[in-house]
Amino acid sequence: MFTVITVLVISLQMLDVFFFMFLLCIWVVAFGVAKQGILIHNEDRLDWIVRGAIYEPYLIIFGNMPSNIDNALFDRKACSVNGTEPQKPKCPILNEDQMPAFPEWLTIILLCVYLLFANILLLNLLIAIFNYTFQEVQDNTDTIWKFQRYELIKEYHSRPAAPPPLILLSHIFLFIRRIVLKRPPNSYRTFKEELPEVEEEELLSWESFMKDNYLLSCRQQQSQSMEQRITDTADKVGTMTDLLQREEAKGSVAIVKRLTRLEEQVSQSARALQWIMDTLKAQGLHSKEDAPQLASPGELKRSESEPNEPHRQEKSEREKTFYHVNARRLDYPDSTIPRFPVVEEKVPWEVDLILYSPPVLNGDSQEQMDGHLCRNPGGRTGMRGRGVLTCLGPNLILDPVLTRWRDSERSALEFLAVWDQVDGLWTLPGGPVQSDEPLPDTLLRIMGQKIYDRIKAKVVEGTKVHEGYVDDVRNTDDAWVETTVLNIHLNRRSLLMADINRVAENTLGCVELVQWMEVSRRTRMCSYQRDALRRVAELHQRTL
C-alpha cells in the first residue's frame, strides 16, 4: 500500500512540476531578455543570445551570480568589442575610459527583483503545491488503496491462474471447453433487483440509520461554521418581528374599539326595534306571522366564538395527525443504549414493521389498562420499557403559565420563566402533580409555602389552554409524557405580584434563575412549551 501511494504522489507531483516550470520560464525569459538588451548592444550570435537570455538567468536561481552585472570584475580582454571572436562574449558599449557606458544600477535592481520572485516566491509556491498534493492523497489514502486493490483483484481474476509456461494448459482447457464441448463462457452474477421482504426491511433500516447520522453530522458542521452569523441574523429577525407585532397589536386594539362601538349601536338598534314592536302590539296591531326573536349581542358573540360541531371534529382530526420527532432521537437521555431507527413512514402502529425489535430500558414492556396493550399514542419510538420516566403509560405533568401585563397600557404580555442551566433553555415552573395538590412541587420549591398557597387559591380562576400528548425525548413505546397547561393571569398591582417580584430579584445570580419574560418567539424554550405559550397568547388576543 505504501509503494502504491508513493508512486501516485510522485506522478501527481510531476504534473505540479510542469505547471511550476511554465511559471518559472516566464520569469527567467523576462529577466534574461531585459538584462541582455541592457548589457549587450546588437548581439547577432544565436548561441551567446541564448546563453545570456536563458542559461545565465537559470543558473542565477542556484546561486551562480554573474560578474557583468555591476562591472566589479569587468575586463576588457575577456570580451570581444565587435563580436568577432566566437569564444568571447560581445563587449557592452564602452565610453572614453574603455568602461561600460550603461547605468549599472538598473541591472542591479532587475537582479534583486528577479531573485525575490524566483528564489523566494516561486520556490515557496512549489513547496505549497507539493504539500497540497501530498495532503490530498493522504486524506484519500484508504479510498485510493481500495480502488487499486479492486483493480488488482479484477485483473487477477480475469486472467488464467497458471503462470507461464503452464498457462498453455489453461488455454488448451478453454479451447476444449468452447470449441469441442461448446459450453458458453462463465458470466458474472449481477446484483439482485428484487429483495425478499426481510432483507428489504433490513436494508431500509440501515439506510435510515446512515441517513440520520449523515444529516446529524452535516447539521453539526453547519452550526459550528456559521453559528455566529445565524445568531446575528436571528436577533435581527426577532427585532423586526417584535416591531411588526407591536404595530399589529396597535392596529388590533383600534379594530377592537370599533367593533365594540358597533356592538353598542347594534344593541341600541335591537332595543329600539323591540320598543316599536311592543308599541304596535299595545295599539292592537297584529301580524299574520309571529315576531322574530331578537338575539342579544352577547348571544351573537357566543354563537360566533363557538364553531359548528363538524368543523370542530375535522379540526381535532387534523391535530391528531402528526409524527413525533424528539421521541425518535437515536440517543436516549442518561443511557448508552441507542434507539431502534424508525423511519417516518413506519411510525404509526397501523403500518407493519416486521423487523421492529427495539431495546428495553428499565423494566419489561407490560400490558395495562384492563388487558389492553399500553402503547404510545404518537407511534413507534424505537425504545421500550419505562425509560427514565416514573411509570408505564401516561406520565402526567402540569405546566402553570403565570402571566401579567408589562404596563398599564398592555404593551406586552409576560410570563414567569425558570432558567434550566443543563439544557440552556427557559422553562415553565411545571412538573408532576401530587394527588392532593393542584400545583407542582417545582413552584413550591421556588416560591416558598406562603406564595405557593396564594397562587393555589387562584387555580380556580385559571384557564386550561391545552391538555394532551407531548413529543418528549424521554418517551418510549410504553411510557410517554402528557401535559396540562394552565394559565393563571395575575394583576401587576396586587400584593402577590410584589411578592413574586421580590423572589425573582433574590434569584439573580443563582443557578435556578426566575424572571419575567416576554411572550415572544425569540425566547429559547422547548418546542411543546413554545406551543403552549402560543395558545396562551391567543387567549389574551396576542400573537407569538
C-alpha positions as CSV (number, residue, x, y, z in Angstrom):
1,M,0.0,0.0,0.0
2,F,2.8,2.4,0.8
3,T,4.5,1.8,-2.5
4,V,1.3,2.4,-4.4
5,I,0.7,5.7,-2.6
6,T,4.3,6.8,-3.1
7,V,4.1,6.2,-6.8
8,L,0.8,8.0,-7.0
9,V,2.2,11.0,-5.1
10,I,5.2,11.2,-7.4
11,S,3.1,11.1,-10.5
12,L,0.9,13.9,-9.3
13,Q,3.8,16.0,-8.2
14,M,5.4,15.6,-11.7
15,L,2.3,17.3,-13.1
16,D,2.7,20.1,-10.5
17,V,6.4,20.5,-11.6
18,F,5.3,21.0,-15.2
19,F,2.9,23.8,-14.1
20,F,5.7,25.3,-12.0
21,M,8.2,25.2,-14.8
22,F,5.8,27.1,-17.0
23,L,5.7,30.0,-14.5
24,L,9.4,29.8,-13.9
25,C,10.2,30.1,-17.6
26,I,8.2,33.3,-17.8
27,W,10.3,34.9,-15.1
28,V,13.6,33.5,-16.5
29,V,13.0,34.7,-20.0
30,A,11.7,38.1,-18.8
31,F,14.8,38.8,-16.8
32,G,17.2,37.4,-19.3
33,V,15.9,39.4,-22.2
34,A,15.9,42.6,-20.2
35,K,19.4,42.0,-18.9
36,Q,20.8,41.0,-22.3
37,G,19.2,44.0,-24.0
38,I,20.7,46.4,-21.5
39,L,24.2,44.9,-21.3
40,I,24.9,43.9,-24.9
41,H,24.0,46.0,-27.9
42,N,23.1,44.3,-31.2
43,E,24.3,40.8,-30.4
44,D,23.7,38.7,-33.5
45,R,25.3,35.4,-32.4
46,L,22.5,32.9,-31.5
47,D,24.4,30.8,-29.1
48,W,25.5,33.8,-27.0
49,I,22.0,35.3,-27.1
50,V,20.6,32.0,-25.7
51,R,23.4,31.9,-23.1
52,G,22.7,35.5,-21.9
53,A,18.9,35.4,-22.1
54,I,18.2,31.9,-20.7
55,Y,21.2,29.9,-19.5
56,E,22.7,32.5,-17.2
57,P,19.3,33.6,-15.6
58,Y,18.6,29.9,-14.9
59,L,22.0,29.4,-13.1
60,I,21.3,32.6,-11.0
61,I,18.5,30.7,-9.3
62,F,21.1,28.2,-7.9
63,G,23.5,30.9,-6.7
64,N,25.7,31.5,-9.7
65,M,25.9,35.3,-9.6
66,P,27.0,36.9,-13.0
67,S,30.1,39.1,-13.0
68,N,28.9,41.5,-15.6
69,I,26.0,43.0,-13.6
70,D,27.8,45.6,-11.5
71,N,31.1,45.9,-13.5
72,A,33.1,45.0,-10.4
73,L,35.2,42.4,-12.3
74,F,35.0,43.9,-15.8
75,D,37.9,43.0,-18.0
76,R,38.4,44.5,-21.5
77,K,40.4,41.4,-22.6
78,A,37.6,39.0,-21.6
79,C,35.2,40.2,-24.2
80,S,35.1,41.0,-27.9
81,V,34.4,44.6,-29.0
82,N,32.8,43.7,-32.4
83,G,31.7,40.2,-31.5
84,T,34.2,38.6,-34.0
85,E,35.8,36.2,-31.5
86,P,33.5,33.1,-31.1
87,Q,34.9,32.1,-27.7
88,K,34.3,35.5,-26.1
89,P,31.0,37.4,-25.4
90,K,30.5,40.7,-27.0
91,C,31.5,43.7,-25.0
92,P,29.0,46.3,-24.0
93,I,29.1,49.9,-25.3
94,L,32.3,51.5,-23.9
95,N,33.0,55.1,-23.1
96,E,36.2,57.1,-23.5
97,D,37.8,55.3,-20.5
98,Q,37.1,51.9,-22.1
99,M,34.4,51.1,-19.4
100,P,30.8,50.1,-19.9
101,A,28.6,53.2,-20.6
102,F,25.3,51.7,-19.4
103,P,23.9,52.6,-15.9
104,E,24.8,49.7,-13.7
105,W,22.2,50.4,-11.0
106,L,19.4,49.4,-13.5
107,T,20.6,45.8,-13.9
108,I,21.2,45.5,-10.1
109,I,17.5,46.5,-9.4
110,L,16.4,43.9,-12.0
111,L,18.5,41.2,-10.4
112,C,17.1,41.9,-6.9
113,V,13.6,41.8,-8.1
114,Y,14.3,38.6,-10.1
115,L,15.9,36.9,-7.1
116,L,13.0,37.9,-4.9
117,F,10.3,36.3,-7.1
118,A,12.3,33.3,-8.4
119,N,14.1,32.2,-5.2
120,I,11.5,33.1,-2.6
121,L,8.0,33.3,-4.0
122,L,8.1,30.7,-6.8
123,L,10.1,28.1,-4.8
124,N,7.7,28.5,-1.8
125,L,4.8,28.2,-4.2
126,L,6.3,24.9,-5.5
127,I,6.6,23.7,-1.9
128,A,3.0,24.7,-1.1
129,I,1.8,22.8,-4.3
130,F,3.7,19.7,-3.3
131,N,2.3,19.9,0.2
132,Y,-1.3,20.3,-1.0
133,T,-1.0,17.3,-3.4
134,F,0.5,15.1,-0.7
135,Q,-2.2,16.1,1.9
136,E,-4.9,15.4,-0.7
137,V,-3.5,12.0,-1.4
138,Q,-3.0,11.3,2.3
139,D,-6.7,12.2,3.1
140,N,-7.9,9.8,0.4
141,T,-5.4,7.1,1.1
142,D,-7.9,4.5,2.2
143,T,-10.2,5.1,-0.8
144,I,-7.3,5.1,-3.3
145,W,-5.9,1.8,-1.8
146,K,-9.3,0.1,-2.0
147,F,-9.7,1.1,-5.7
148,Q,-6.1,0.0,-6.5
149,R,-6.8,-3.3,-4.7
150,Y,-10.1,-3.8,-6.6
151,E,-8.3,-3.2,-9.9
152,L,-5.6,-5.7,-9.0
153,I,-8.1,-8.4,-7.9
154,K,-10.2,-7.8,-11.0
155,E,-7.2,-8.1,-13.3
156,Y,-6.0,-11.2,-11.5
157,H,-9.5,-12.8,-11.7
158,S,-9.9,-12.1,-15.4
159,R,-6.6,-13.9,-16.3
160,P,-5.7,-17.6,-16.1
161,A,-4.3,-18.5,-12.7
162,A,-1.4,-20.7,-14.0
163,P,2.0,-19.0,-14.6
164,P,4.0,-19.4,-17.9
165,P,4.7,-21.9,-19.4
166,L,1.8,-23.7,-17.6
167,I,-0.5,-21.1,-18.9
168,L,-0.7,-23.1,-22.1
169,L,-2.7,-25.7,-20.2
170,S,-5.3,-23.1,-19.3
171,H,-5.6,-22.0,-23.0
172,I,-6.0,-25.6,-24.1
173,F,-8.7,-26.1,-21.4
174,L,-10.5,-23.0,-22.7
175,F,-10.2,-24.2,-26.3
176,I,-11.7,-27.6,-25.5
177,R,-14.5,-26.1,-23.4
178,R,-15.5,-23.5,-26.0
179,I,-14.9,-25.4,-29.3
180,V,-15.2,-29.1,-28.5
181,L,-17.7,-29.1,-25.7
182,K,-19.4,-25.9,-26.9
183,R,-20.2,-24.6,-23.5
184,P,-21.0,-20.9,-23.0
185,P,-18.5,-18.7,-21.2
186,N,-19.0,-18.1,-17.5
187,S,-21.0,-14.9,-16.9
188,Y,-20.7,-12.7,-13.9
189,R,-23.6,-12.7,-11.4
190,T,-25.5,-9.5,-11.3
191,F,-27.0,-7.7,-8.3
192,K,-30.5,-8.7,-7.1
193,E,-33.2,-6.4,-8.4
194,E,-36.0,-7.8,-6.1
195,L,-35.1,-8.5,-2.5
196,P,-37.1,-10.6,0.0
197,E,-39.3,-8.7,2.4
198,V,-37.0,-9.4,5.4
199,E,-33.9,-8.2,3.5
200,E,-35.7,-5.2,2.2
201,E,-36.7,-4.2,5.8
202,E,-33.1,-4.6,6.9
203,L,-31.8,-2.5,4.0
204,L,-34.3,0.3,4.7
205,S,-33.4,0.3,8.4
206,W,-29.7,0.5,7.6
207,E,-30.3,3.3,5.1
208,S,-32.4,5.2,7.6
209,F,-29.7,4.9,10.3
210,M,-26.9,6.1,8.0
211,K,-29.1,8.9,6.7
212,D,-29.8,10.2,10.2
213,N,-26.1,10.0,11.1
214,Y,-25.1,11.9,8.0
215,L,-27.7,14.6,8.5
216,L,-26.7,15.0,12.1
217,S,-23.0,15.4,11.2
218,C,-24.0,17.9,8.5
219,R,-26.1,20.0,10.9
220,Q,-23.2,19.9,13.5
221,Q,-20.7,21.2,10.9
222,Q,-23.1,23.9,9.7
223,S,-23.8,25.1,13.2
224,Q,-20.1,25.2,14.1
225,S,-19.1,27.1,11.0
226,M,-22.0,29.6,10.7
227,E,-23.1,29.8,14.3
228,Q,-22.3,33.5,14.8
229,R,-23.8,34.5,11.5
230,I,-27.0,32.7,12.3
231,T,-27.2,34.2,15.7
232,D,-26.9,37.7,14.4
233,T,-29.5,37.1,11.7
234,A,-31.9,35.6,14.3
235,D,-31.5,38.6,16.5
236,K,-32.2,41.0,13.6
237,V,-35.2,39.0,12.5
238,G,-36.5,38.8,16.1
239,T,-36.2,42.6,16.4
240,M,-38.1,43.2,13.2
241,T,-40.8,40.7,14.3
242,D,-41.3,42.4,17.6
243,L,-41.7,45.8,15.8
244,L,-44.2,44.3,13.4
245,Q,-46.1,42.6,16.2
246,R,-46.4,45.8,18.2
247,E,-47.7,47.6,15.1
248,E,-50.1,44.8,14.5
249,A,-51.2,45.0,18.2
250,K,-51.9,48.7,17.9
251,G,-54.0,48.1,14.8
252,S,-55.9,45.2,16.5
253,V,-56.7,47.5,19.5
254,A,-58.2,50.0,17.2
255,I,-60.3,47.3,15.5
256,V,-61.5,46.0,18.8
257,K,-62.6,49.5,19.8
258,R,-64.5,49.9,16.5
259,L,-66.2,46.5,16.9
260,T,-67.2,47.5,20.5
261,R,-68.8,50.7,19.3
262,L,-70.6,48.7,16.5
263,E,-71.9,46.2,19.0
264,E,-73.3,49.0,21.2
265,Q,-75.0,50.5,18.2
266,V,-76.5,47.1,17.2
267,S,-77.7,46.7,20.8
268,Q,-79.4,50.1,20.8
269,S,-81.0,49.3,17.4
270,A,-82.3,46.0,18.8
271,R,-83.8,47.8,21.8
272,A,-85.4,50.4,19.6
273,L,-86.9,47.7,17.3
274,Q,-88.2,45.9,20.4
275,W,-89.8,49.1,21.7
276,I,-91.5,49.6,18.3
277,M,-92.9,46.1,18.3
278,D,-94.2,46.5,21.9
279,T,-95.9,49.8,21.0
280,L,-97.6,48.3,17.9
281,K,-98.9,45.4,20.0
282,A,-100.2,47.8,22.6
283,Q,-102.2,49.6,19.9
284,G,-103.8,46.3,18.8
285,L,-101.9,45.8,15.6
286,H,-101.1,42.2,14.9
287,S,-99.3,40.4,12.1
288,K,-100.2,37.1,10.5
289,E,-96.7,35.8,11.4
290,D,-95.1,35.8,14.9
291,A,-92.4,38.4,15.5
292,P,-88.8,37.2,15.3
293,Q,-86.8,36.9,18.5
294,L,-84.0,39.4,18.6
295,A,-80.8,38.0,19.9
296,S,-78.7,40.0,22.3
297,P,-75.1,40.9,21.3
298,G,-73.7,38.6,24.0
299,E,-75.6,35.6,22.4
300,L,-74.4,36.6,19.0
301,K,-70.8,36.8,20.3
302,R,-71.1,33.3,21.9
303,S,-72.5,31.8,18.7
304,E,-69.7,33.3,16.6
305,S,-67.0,32.2,19.0
306,E,-68.2,28.6,19.1
307,P,-67.7,26.8,15.7
308,N,-70.1,24.2,14.5
309,E,-69.6,20.6,15.6
310,P,-68.5,19.1,12.2
311,H,-65.8,21.7,11.9
312,R,-64.6,21.1,15.4
313,Q,-64.3,17.4,14.7
314,E,-62.4,18.0,11.5
315,K,-60.0,20.3,13.3
316,S,-59.4,17.8,16.1
317,E,-58.8,15.0,13.5
318,R,-56.2,17.2,11.8
319,E,-54.5,18.0,15.1
320,K,-54.1,14.3,15.9
321,T,-52.3,13.6,12.6
322,F,-48.6,14.1,13.4
323,Y,-45.4,12.2,13.8
324,H,-43.2,12.8,16.9
325,V,-39.6,13.8,16.2
326,N,-37.9,14.2,19.6
327,A,-39.2,10.8,20.7
328,R,-37.3,9.1,17.8
329,R,-33.8,10.6,18.5
330,L,-31.1,7.9,18.4
331,D,-29.5,8.9,21.7
332,Y,-31.8,8.3,24.7
333,P,-31.1,10.6,27.7
334,D,-29.0,9.2,30.5
335,S,-28.4,5.9,28.6
336,T,-25.8,4.4,26.3
337,I,-28.3,2.2,24.6
338,P,-29.4,3.7,21.2
339,R,-32.9,3.6,19.9
340,F,-34.0,1.3,17.1
341,P,-34.1,3.5,14.0
342,V,-37.6,4.2,12.8
343,V,-38.3,6.0,9.6
344,E,-41.1,8.5,9.4
345,E,-43.4,6.3,7.3
346,K,-43.1,3.5,9.8
347,V,-44.0,5.5,12.9
348,P,-47.8,4.7,13.0
349,W,-48.7,1.5,14.7
350,E,-51.1,0.7,11.8
351,V,-48.1,0.3,9.5
352,D,-46.4,-3.2,9.7
353,L,-42.7,-3.3,10.6
354,I,-41.6,-6.9,10.7
355,L,-38.0,-6.3,11.9
356,Y,-39.1,-3.9,14.6
357,S,-37.1,-5.0,17.7
358,P,-36.4,-2.0,20.0
359,P,-34.3,-2.4,23.2
360,V,-36.0,-2.4,26.6
361,L,-34.8,0.1,29.2
362,N,-35.8,0.0,32.9
363,G,-38.3,-2.8,33.0
364,D,-40.1,-5.1,30.6
365,S,-42.9,-3.9,28.4
366,Q,-46.2,-4.8,30.1
367,E,-49.9,-4.8,29.3
368,Q,-52.0,-2.5,31.3
369,M,-55.4,-0.7,31.2
370,D,-57.7,-3.7,31.6
371,G,-55.6,-6.1,29.5
372,H,-55.0,-3.7,26.5
373,L,-51.5,-3.1,25.3
374,C,-50.2,0.2,26.7
375,R,-48.8,1.8,23.5
376,N,-47.5,5.3,22.8
377,P,-50.3,7.3,21.1
378,G,-47.8,9.0,18.9
379,G,-46.5,5.8,17.3
380,R,-43.2,3.9,17.4
381,T,-40.2,5.5,19.3
382,G,-37.5,2.8,18.9
383,M,-37.3,2.1,22.7
384,R,-39.5,0.0,25.1
385,G,-39.9,-0.1,28.8
386,R,-40.3,2.7,31.3
387,G,-37.1,4.5,30.3
388,V,-36.3,7.5,32.7
389,L,-40.0,8.2,33.3
390,T,-41.6,7.2,36.6
391,C,-44.2,4.8,35.4
392,L,-45.6,3.0,32.3
393,G,-48.3,4.6,30.3
394,P,-49.0,8.3,30.5
395,N,-46.8,10.4,32.9
396,L,-49.0,13.4,33.8
397,I,-47.4,16.8,34.4
398,L,-48.8,20.3,35.0
399,D,-47.3,23.4,33.4
400,P,-48.7,26.5,35.1
401,V,-48.3,29.7,33.0
402,L,-48.3,32.7,35.3
403,T,-48.9,35.8,33.1
404,R,-49.1,39.5,33.6
405,W,-49.2,42.7,31.5
406,R,-45.9,44.6,31.4
407,D,-47.5,48.0,32.0
408,S,-50.9,49.6,32.3
409,E,-51.1,50.1,28.5
410,R,-50.8,46.4,27.9
411,S,-47.8,46.8,25.5
412,A,-46.5,43.3,26.1
413,L,-47.6,40.0,27.7
414,E,-45.1,38.4,30.1
415,F,-44.8,35.0,31.7
416,L,-42.9,33.7,34.7
417,A,-39.9,31.5,33.5
418,V,-37.3,29.4,35.2
419,W,-33.8,29.1,33.7
420,D,-32.7,25.5,33.0
421,Q,-28.9,25.5,33.2
422,V,-28.5,21.9,32.0
423,D,-30.3,22.4,28.7
424,G,-29.7,26.2,28.4
425,L,-33.4,27.0,27.9
426,W,-36.2,28.9,29.7
427,T,-38.8,26.6,31.1
428,L,-42.2,26.8,32.8
429,P,-42.3,26.1,36.5
430,G,-44.1,22.8,36.0
431,G,-43.7,19.1,36.8
432,P,-45.6,16.1,38.2
433,V,-48.5,16.9,40.5
434,Q,-49.3,15.2,43.7
435,S,-52.8,13.7,44.1
436,D,-53.7,16.2,46.9
437,E,-52.1,19.3,45.4
438,P,-53.3,21.3,42.3
439,L,-49.8,22.7,41.6
440,P,-46.4,21.0,41.0
441,D,-43.7,20.9,43.7
442,T,-41.4,22.9,41.5
443,L,-43.5,26.0,42.1
444,L,-43.4,25.3,45.9
445,R,-39.6,25.0,45.9
446,I,-39.1,28.2,44.0
447,M,-41.7,30.5,45.6
448,G,-42.0,29.1,49.1
449,Q,-45.0,27.9,51.0
450,K,-46.7,31.4,51.5
451,I,-46.7,32.4,47.9
452,Y,-47.5,28.9,46.8
453,D,-50.7,28.9,48.9
454,R,-51.7,32.3,47.5
455,I,-51.2,31.0,43.9
456,K,-53.0,27.8,44.7
457,A,-56.1,29.9,45.7
458,K,-56.2,31.4,42.2
459,V,-56.1,28.0,40.4
460,V,-60.0,28.1,40.2
461,E,-59.7,31.4,38.3
462,G,-57.2,29.8,35.8
463,T,-57.9,28.7,32.2
464,K,-56.9,25.4,30.8
465,V,-55.4,26.1,27.4
466,H,-54.1,22.6,26.4
467,E,-54.1,19.0,27.5
468,G,-52.6,16.0,25.7
469,Y,-49.6,14.2,24.4
470,V,-46.1,15.8,24.4
471,D,-43.3,15.0,21.9
472,D,-40.6,14.5,24.6
473,V,-37.2,12.9,24.2
474,R,-37.9,10.7,27.2
475,N,-40.9,9.0,25.6
476,T,-40.8,5.2,24.8
477,D,-43.3,2.8,23.3
478,D,-44.7,2.0,26.8
479,A,-44.3,5.3,28.6
480,W,-44.9,8.9,27.5
481,V,-45.5,12.4,28.8
482,E,-48.9,14.1,28.8
483,T,-49.2,17.7,30.0
484,T,-51.9,20.1,31.1
485,V,-51.2,23.8,30.5
486,L,-53.0,26.1,33.0
487,N,-52.9,29.8,32.5
488,I,-53.2,32.0,35.7
489,H,-53.3,35.7,34.9
490,L,-52.2,38.0,37.7
491,N,-52.8,41.7,38.4
492,R,-49.5,43.6,38.2
493,R,-50.6,45.9,41.1
494,S,-51.5,43.1,43.5
495,L,-49.6,42.1,46.6
496,L,-49.0,38.7,45.2
497,M,-47.2,40.2,42.2
498,A,-45.0,42.2,44.6
499,D,-44.0,39.0,46.5
500,I,-43.2,37.2,43.2
501,N,-41.1,40.1,42.0
502,R,-39.2,40.0,45.3
503,V,-38.5,36.3,44.9
504,A,-37.3,36.9,41.3
505,E,-34.9,39.6,42.4
506,N,-33.4,37.3,45.1
507,T,-32.7,34.6,42.4
508,L,-30.4,36.9,40.4
509,G,-27.0,35.2,40.1
510,C,-28.4,31.8,41.3
511,V,-28.4,28.6,39.3
512,E,-32.2,28.4,39.3
513,L,-33.0,31.9,38.0
514,V,-36.6,33.1,38.0
515,Q,-37.5,36.0,35.7
516,W,-40.5,37.6,33.9
517,M,-40.0,37.0,30.2
518,E,-42.0,38.5,27.2
519,V,-44.2,36.0,25.4
520,S,-42.2,36.1,22.2
521,R,-40.9,33.6,19.6
522,R,-37.4,34.7,20.4
523,T,-37.5,33.1,23.8
524,R,-35.4,30.0,23.9
525,M,-37.7,27.2,25.0
526,C,-38.5,23.6,24.0
527,S,-41.0,23.1,21.2
528,Y,-44.1,22.0,23.2
529,Q,-43.8,24.8,25.8
530,R,-43.4,27.3,23.0
531,D,-46.6,25.9,21.5
532,A,-48.3,26.3,25.0
533,L,-47.2,30.0,25.0
534,R,-48.7,30.5,21.6
535,R,-52.1,29.2,22.9
536,V,-51.8,31.5,25.9
537,A,-51.0,34.4,23.7
538,E,-54.1,33.7,21.6
539,L,-56.2,33.5,24.8
540,H,-55.1,37.1,25.5
541,Q,-55.5,38.2,21.9
542,R,-51.8,38.4,21.2
543,T,-49.7,36.7,18.5
544,L,-46.5,34.7,19.1
